[in-house]
Amino acid sequence: MTCDSVAQLIPLYFYGELMPEEEDRLEEHLHGCAGCTREMERQRAMAAALDRRHVEVPPAFLEACRADLAAAIEGGAPRFEKPAKGPWTLFLEALAGTLRGFNRYRTPVGAVALVALGFFAARFTGAGLPASSISPAGEVFSTVRSVQPDSTGHVQIAFDETRRRVVSGATGDRDIQRLLLAAAREDNPAVRVESVDLLRSGADSGEVRDALLNAVARDPNAGVRLKALDGLKPLAGDPQVRKTLAQVLLADDNPAVRMQVVDLLVSHRDDATVGVFQNLVQKEDNSYVRLKCEKALKDMNASIGTF
Amino acid sequence: MGTQIDSLIRAAQRGDQDAFEQLVRAHDQNVLRLAMNLLRSPDDARDVYQEAFLRVYRNLDSFRFDCSFHTWLYRIVTNICLDQLRKRKVRKEESAVVETSGGPVDRMETFEEEAAHANPERTLWNRELKQRIETALQDLTPRERMVFELRHYQGMRLRNIGETLGTTEEAAKNCLFRATQKMRAVLGDCV
């Protein structure tokens, strides 16, 4: 074996990845070669230095991740990914889901979504289709509103139609954002999680910020609330955001959410949160959240109790 | 252990939530450690954890025991981590340093400090060496970094690493060799 070929094999030798006969030959070379022995020592020293970089996972952090996962699953993560469906099936399902959502948030969200749908219909359909080509069947879902025969033997039929449109665009696009805002209040938690996640990039807009705050404070699904909290990270210094976070910290029943709220609140020094942390420490039953609050109070040179 | 895991998988495939939870708990610590070491960001590691196990949850039905569950799970985890590393390469490495009221804090150091209490040897940590190691690791391609992480820190055999990453043992060997050479070049006489 030459010194060059040994140099190639040293890392593999160190990690025990050589065949036994290769190992024997390399050891024989090392025995008689001071230069390669030094190289071997350098490999060992480098590995030892890298070992010190290794971090272990604190148990509380692992528990927090488990709580996130449980919340996401309880919150409606689909059990198994479904096989691909045809566009018609998807359309019907989407339509059914959309209408369910609109029933609940008929007034504000319906208006926004319909405006947005109208916008996209106009934008992506192009010039209006000739009347004869409009078909209430196929991919168009229609509701006939009136039927009026006239004296010439023709008939005039008025109907509302809803089309499924697939639109794509940057998440920062104003119209995409409006659709996402509507979707963030859908009944389906999986849709809400995705939408809130995507809205994160637009948190500097007042509308998005309000939607994220609304999700953090009111969404029944912890997975959605956690995503919304992620989106609020850049706004952790905003007084309105902090006020809502303080309320959530004292009211939310999910420890993973409370932990994330504490992280957000401590990321900006603010003496107004001292009282909130002191209050929480007194009643918090999750030891990790309590420890986090105690640490935050200590960092702020505040006492743990309210006395 | 293998038989026990197989039973858990079958039960979870039938919809047994407790079995799924046990399956997660049997593997999640290593998954989180892998993500933390690779990404050096607790937030990103948390995202990887959640995404990986949600994918397992959604796709467990399609697991056909063609390979070990460990390999299947690590395919998912390494794919997510590689995506994250590639994104970072594009937007340049993201620092784990965050601004706090008390000045800049390396969030990963807080984890290392926790470990330091348990192991006084860590207090001898050489900052310059640490900085050089970070630079050396950042110079690796995502794939080299992954192979190195799996071999050095996770103790996986190169054959399994190849299987997990969808490549050959030989390619994994070459990756490991390149990674160690690059790191030795950057670390220089520090070690």
Interface residues (C-beta under 8 A of the other chain):
Chain A: Q8 P11 L12 Y15 E17 R42 Q43 A45 M46 A47 A48 A49 L50 R52 R53 H54 V55 E56 V57 P58 F61 L62 A64 C65 R66 D68 L69 A70 A72 I73 A77 P78 R79 F80 E81 V266 S267 H268 R269 D299 M300
Chain B: G15 Q17 E21 V24 R25 D28 Q29 L32 R33 M36 N37 P42 R46 Y49 Q50 F53 L54 Y57 R58 N59 L60 D61 S62 V98 T100 S101 G102 M108 F111 E112 E114 A115 E121 R122 W125 L129 K130 I133 R151 H152 Y153 R157 L158 K173 L176 F177 T180 Q181 M183 R184 L187 C190 V191
